Amino acid sequence: MIHINFIEHIFDANIFMIGIEDRLADSNCSFENMKNLYLVPVFESFTDIYIHEEVYNELDDEAKHLKRRGAGKMYILGVDDNVQSLLLLEKMLDNIDHGGEHLFFTDPMQALESLDKPVEIVFSETKLPGFDGIQLAEKILERYPLCNIIFLTDSREYMALAFEIHASGYIMKPFTEKQLMDAILHCRYRLPELNDRPVKVQCFGNFEVFVNGEAVRFRRQKSKELFAYLIDRRGALCNMDMVIGNIEPETGGEKSIKAKMRVYAGDLIMNLMDLGIENVIIKSRGLIGVNTSMVDCDYYRYLDGDPYAISKFAGEYMTQYEFAAETCAFLEMKYMNGKA
């Protein structure tokens, strides 16, 4: 699928090239101007191109990785009490991962409080106010063990500790864009490609879960509903009150209901453990969420603009669950806006 803006940029670039030999002396026709006016928009439009599956399968692993990275889908945090370093990091990441979700913090506590879904990469200074970057990394890894920690620092003091926690990189300041790119391409943990993810989730129509091509049989329907709610939350960590408010909205937060929810959560994890995929659930200090990097889901593909997923949406989303009505309305509105 190639969007019209890509075609327009290619057309403009070709028009520009007509008769260029007669305009080489014109400063307005410099290579730099041509690049900024025509070539940059062309390459930015590549985020709107879907590679045919057969072509994609011919790529080597690094090329596949670059294609996925190029889609601007990375969720990255930057933590440094030096504002100038953060501004430089922000600019470089925008060049490397244009369109990605990048958040920046001078306060490590605020960075921790912002974590409500799995983060792919954290760039952090080692010396931070309150506690050091190693302590910050340890707290992040408690929640998201597959997060890549890359330290950006002017001190070698913490290098040994960084490797003890299996950091993905340790870059000395001043850093360059090439160093950041190399660190990203060689991260210790890479998200599996969608087709390689062990858990397939169907949200459109009835909610169903598949592992190795077979439908998962949940011991309890409430455990299945809990998993559906966590899928709906897209990796956000949820507390018990949030879960009860959506799965058992009429009961309130009585102790007996909370006890039942703990049983459902434990049963869900046991169910997934039997299938060898217990890591799809993330638990941290009374919070629970789903590890989206292990899930191939039609709902997630839809939000990423996958044309096949969009074509499969027929106005039905997790039809057996009341809590899903709000998301279904959101998807219908998004679908109608896309057709307008």
N, C-alpha and C positions, 0 to 999 in steps of 0.2 A: 504494500500500500504506500503510494507516494503522494504526499499532500500537495495542493496546488501551489503553496508558497515556494516549495522546492523547484517546481517547474518554472515559476516566475523568476527566481534567482538565476537559474541556468540560462534562461532566455536573456535576461539583462546582461549577464556576463558575456554571452555570445555577441550581443549588439555592441557592447563596449569594444570587443576585439576587432570589429570591422574597421579597416582603415587605420589601425593603430600605428602602422609604420610611418604615417604622415603626421602623427601627433606626439612622437617620442620626445620632442624638445619642449613640449608643454608641461610645466610643473604640475598641473592639475591631473596629468595622466601618469603620474609616477606609480611605480609598483606598489608603494605603500598605500596610496589612495585606492588603487584598483583592488588591493587585498581587502581593505576595510569596507569598501562599498559593495563589492560583489562576491569575493571568495569567502569571506567570513560568514555572510548569510547563507551561502550554499552549504558550507560544512555544518553550520548550526542546524540546518534543515535535515541533516542525516538522522537526528533523533526521531524524525517522523517516518522513517523507513523501516519496514519489517522485512528481514531477510528470509527468503524462502527456506523451508526446513532442510531441503536437500543441499542447498548451498551452505547453510549454517553447519551442517554435519561434516562438510569438507574442511572446515576451519580447524587449525590446531587449538590446543587448550588455551594458549595465551591469547590467540585471536578471538576466541569465544569470550574469554574474560574481558577483553577490551571492548567487544561489542556490547556486552552487558553493562560495563562501566560507562560506555559512551552514551547509554540511554538516559544518563542523569538520574539514577535511582538510588544513589548512595545516601545513607543517613549518617552524618559525620558530626562529631562534637569537637570543638577546639577550646582548650582551657589554658589560660595564661594570664597572669596579673599584669603583664606588659601589654598595654593597649596597642602600641605600634606593631608588636609581633602578631597580635590577633588580626589587625587590619591587613597585614601582609599575607597571613595565612588565608584569610577570607578571599582576597583577590586571587591568590594562586589556585585555591580550590575551585573557585568559580570558573577559571580557565580549564582546569583538569576535568571537572565534573559539573559542567554547566547544566543548571536545572535541578541539581540534587538538593537535598534538604540538609543545610549546614547551620548549626547553632554554635554560638561563641559565648564564652563566659570568662570573666575575670575572677569570679568567686567559685571555688570548687563545690561548695555546698549547694549553690544554685544549679550547678551542672548536674549534681546528683538528683536534686528535686525535679529536674526537667525530664529525667529518664522514665518514660511511661511506655516504652516499646523497645524491642531489641535494636541496639545501635551497632553499626558495622565497624566503624573506626573511631577511635578517640585520639586526637593529637593533644598532648599535654606537656607543659613545663614540669620539671621535676621539683622545683622550689615554688611552693604556693602558700598563700596565707592560710593559717589554720592547720593544715597538714600538708605533707609533701605529695608529689605526684604518684609515688609508689602506693601510698595509702589510698589515694583516690582510685587508682587502677584496681587495687584489691577489692574495694567496695563495688566498683562497676562489674568486675568479674564474678563477684558473688551472685549478682543478678543475671548477668549475661556472659557465661563462660566462653562463648565463641566470639566475643568482641576482640577486635585487634587494637592493641595499645601501642601507639608510636610516640616516643618522647622527643620533644623539640627543646633543647636546652643548651646552655653555655657551660655546663659543668659535667665532668666525667665521674663525679662522686657517686652517682646512683647507678652506674652502668651494670655492675655485678648484680645488684638487686633487680634491675630491669630484666635481666636474663633469667633470674630465679623465678619470676612470675610469668615467664614465656612471652615477653613483649615482642611485638612484630617488628620493632625498629627503634633505633636510638640515634637521632640525628643532631649533630652539633650546630649551633647557631654561629654565623648567619646561614640559614638554609636557602636552597634554591628550589625553583619549581620542578626541575628535573629530579632532585632528591625526593621530593614529595611523590612524584609520579612513580619513581622506582619503588618506593616504599609501599605504595598502594598496590602496584602490580605483583609484589612479592609478599603480600600479607600472609601470615601464618594460617589464618582461617579464611577460607573463601566460601561464600554462599553457594550451595549446589545449584546447578542450572535447573530450571523449572522441571524439565522432563526427567531429571535424575532424583527429584525429591521423593522421599519414601512414602509420604502421606498425601493421598489425593482426596480433596474435599469438594463435594458438590453442594453448592448453596442455592442454585437456581432450581426452583421446584421444591421438592422435599430435601431436607438436609440428610446427606449420607457421607460416610467416610470409607475410603478404600485403602487397603495396604496390600501390595503385591497383586493388584488387580481384583482382590476379593473384598466384598463388603464386610465391614467390621460389625460384629454382633456385640453390642454393649450389654453388660449384665443388668443394668438398670436404665430405664428410659430417662431418669433424671440426670444420670451421669452423662448420657448422650446430649441432653439439653444443655448441661453445663459446658460441655466441649463446644457445642454450637455457639453458645454465648461468647466464649473466649475467642473463637474464630471470628465472630462478628466484631469483636473489639480490636482485631488486627494487631495483636501483640501487646496491647496496653495492659499493664498489671492492674488487677482489680482486687479490692478488698471484699470481705465477706458481706458487708452491707450492700455494696453494689450488686453482687451476685444475687443476693436474696431479693433485692428490689426489682430485679428483672425476671428471675425464675419463679419466685414465690411472692409476687407483689402484694398479695392480700393478707399475708401472715405477719408482716412486720419483722422485727429483729429479735424475737424471743429466743431464749437460750436453747430451747428444744429444736427450733428451726436451724439455728447455727450448728448445733450438733449433727443434725441430719445432713446439712451441707458439707460438713467435714467428712461424713461417711461417703457422700456422693463423690467428693473430690478424691478421697483415698481409693474408692472403687474404680474411678476413672483411671487413676495412675496405675493400679494393678492390672486393669484391662489392657492398657497400652504397654505395660511391662511384659505381659504375656506375648505381645506382638513384637517386642524388641524395639519399641519406639517411645519409651517413657520420657526421653529427652525432649519430646515435642511439648511437654508441659514445663513451665518455669515457675518455681515457687521461691519466694523470698520474703521472710519476715511478715507472714500473714497475708501476703499478696500472691496472686496466681495469674498466670497469663499463658499464651501459646507462643512457641518459638516459630515465627513465621518463616524462617529460613528452611524449615523442614517440610513446608506445606506447599503443594501446588493446588491452588484454589481458583475456581471460576470467578468468584467475587473479586479476588485480588487482581486477577488478570483483567477483569472488566475495568477496574479503577486505573490500571496501568495503560488502558487504551488498546488492549488486544482486540483486533477486529472480530476474531472468531467468538470470543467470550461475549462481546457486545451483541453479536448476531444471535447468540443462544439465550439472551435475556428476554423473557416474554411476560414480564410483569409479576413473576412469582419468585419469592425469595424465602427460604426456610419456612415453608407454608404451615408446618405443624407447630410453630412457636409464636406466641403473641408478641414477645419482645422484638421480633424481627420486623414488625410493621413499620417502624420508623425508618429503618434502613431501606426497606422496600420502597417507601415513598421517596426517599432521597435518590435511589437508583432510577426510579421512574422519571423524576424531574430531570436528572442528569441525562437520561436517554432522550427525553423530549427536547431538551436544550441542544443536544447534539444533532438532532434531526432538523432543527429550525434553521 
